């Protein structure tokens, strides 16, 4: 009876441990916050995460706190591109993503310079 109980206990422990390990997965993630020149967060910015080796892209948007997250990324090198009205498009250099280690990529934007209409010249 003790042998069966031990065998059952070992099987249950093995199942629990394997579930925990599988939950870790074999993927990584990129997270970050987008801010403007005044350090205010930029909500609803369009974010594109691109695997530079395969050209596979994943899209997401920043939340109301300017935060974004891309999960389930196969380990490799990724660039992050951010776009929003009134700001210049920003693309990072490749960032190495590894298994189960989030990579933080925060971006700070420069505003687009709006050209002011020139004043009409008066002719004399």
Secondary structure, 3 states (H helix, E strand, C coil): CHHHHHHHHHHHHHHHHHHHHHHHCCEEEEEEEEECCCCCECCCCEEEEEECCCCCEEEEECCCCCEEEEEEEECEEEEEEEECCCECCEECCCEEEECCECEECCEECCECCCCCCCCCCCCC
